[in-house]
């Protein structure tokens, strides 16, 4: 299994209370968790970066349409790069760099269209970020609810094994990092 997906699903499982939590409680936890993530991303990528690149392009005497396209492309690429990096954010290691680069490229290609959609919504609504916030939140919550449903249907022993393996892998890596840093 992809270690980054295991890390995401472990976070989801932990935040929602796993199998013991009532569905409404889990949904509320997901909404608040994702609201924090979405607000920070939309304020940064659309509220700050999109507008900054738009202003830079306009200051360079680019026509408005060109400035908007450049801002959309650059902010989308940065959004996708940040999400491609999430594939390693849990601290696990891939067997080789080719695996890591391949997975990062897959994440980039999967998230870039959403970054472009959110940027386009912002531009089409006169630079207001409410539409991308609502769209981004709706998508994230829907995906989390679908993932949680899958997790709740999975055999508990299998989940425990995957999450224990993930924790063990993290602990091993932390020990290796501590050993390598103490050797300096």
N, C-alpha and C positions, 0 to 999 in steps of 0.2 A: 504494500500500500504506500501511497505517496505520503511521506512524513509531514508535509505541510498541511495536507488535508486532515490528518489525524490530529494535528495541533489545533486547527480551527475547530474541529468537532469536539475536541476535549474542552476547549474554552466554552463552546456553546453548552455542552453538557453540564459543566460546572456552574456557569452563570444562571442557567435555568433551573438548577436543582435536580437535574437528571430525571429519573423515572418517578421519584417520590413526589415531585411538585405537581400541583393541579394544573391543567392546561391553561386556565386563565392567568394564573400566577406566572407560568412560563412565558406566555405571550407578552405580558406586561414587562417582564424582565428583558425580553428580547427587544421590545420597543424602546425602552430607556437606554439599553446598551447600544443599540444601533443609532438612536437619536444623537448620542454623544459622538459616535464615529462619523456619522453623516454631517452633523453640524461643523465639526472640525475640518473635514475634507472639503465641504462646499465653501466654507468661509475662506479656506486657504487656496484651493485650486480655482474656484470660480470667482469668489469675492476679491481675492488679492491677485493671484497670478494672471488669470484671464484678463483682468482689467489693466494690470501693469503692462503686459505684452501688447495689449490693444493701444494703450497710450504711447508706448515706445514706437510702435509702427506708425501711428498717426503723427508723432513728432518727427519721424523720418520722412514725412510728407507722403506716406502711402495713402492711397484712397481708402475710404471707410471699409468697403467690402474686403479689400486686400488686408487691411489691418485686422479685421474680424477673423478672416480665414487664418492668418498667421497666428493670432492669439489662440484660436481654437486648436490649431495643430500643436503648438508648443505646450499649452496647458494640458492637452490630452496626452501627449507623450510623457510629460512629467507625472501625471496621474497614473498612467499605465506602468511606468518604470517603478513607481513607489509600490504598486500592487504586485509587480513581478518580483520585487525584493521580498515581499511577504512570504514567498515560497521558502525562504530561509529564516524568517523572523523567529521561528520557534527554537532555533539553535541546533536543530538536527543537521546532519551532514549527508550529502548524497555520496554514492560510491565513487564518483569521479566528477570532474568539472564538466564533462560533456552532458551528464545527466542534469546537473545544476543549470547549465546554460539552456538546455532544451526545455526544462520545466519553466525557467524564467521567461523564455521566449513565448511559451504557451500561455502563461499568465498575462504577459504583455498583450498578446493578440486577443485574449478573451476579455480583458478589461478596457482596452483602448476604445472599442465602440461605445461602451457605457460612458467613458469620460467625454467622448465627442458628443454624445446625446445630451449629457448634463450641461456641457458648454454651449451647445446649440440652443437648448432651452433658455439658458441665461441670456444669450444674445437676442433671441426672438421675443423675450419678454422685457425688452428695454433695460437690459443689464440688472434685472432683479433676480435674486437667487432663490426665491421661494419655490418656483416650479422645479428647479433641479433638486432642492432639498426634499420636497414631497415625493418626487419620482425616485430618487436615490433611496430614501427611507422605505418606501413601499416595496421596492425590489429587494433590498437587504432583509427586511422583515419577512417577506414571502419566502426567500431562500432559506433563512434560518428556521422558519416554521417547518418547511419541507424536510430540512436536514434533521431537525429534532424528531419529527415523526419517524424518519428512517432509523434514527438512533434508538428510539423507544421500541421499535419493532425488532431490533437486532438482539440476538441472544446476549444476556448479561455477561456470561463468561467470556464471550468474544470481545465485548467492549472493554471489560476489565483487562484482558490480555493486551489489547492494542494500546490502551492508555497506560498500563504498567510498563510496556515496552518503551513507550514514548518517554515516560518519566525516567526509566533506567538509562536510556540513551542520553537524555539531558544531563543526568548526574555524572555519567561517564565523561561526557564532553567537558563539564565543569571541572572535574578532577584533572583531566588532561590539560586544560587551560591553566589551572592552578600549578600543576607540576612544571609546565613549560615556562610560566611566568616566574616561578621561584628559582629556576635554573639560571636566570639572568643575573 
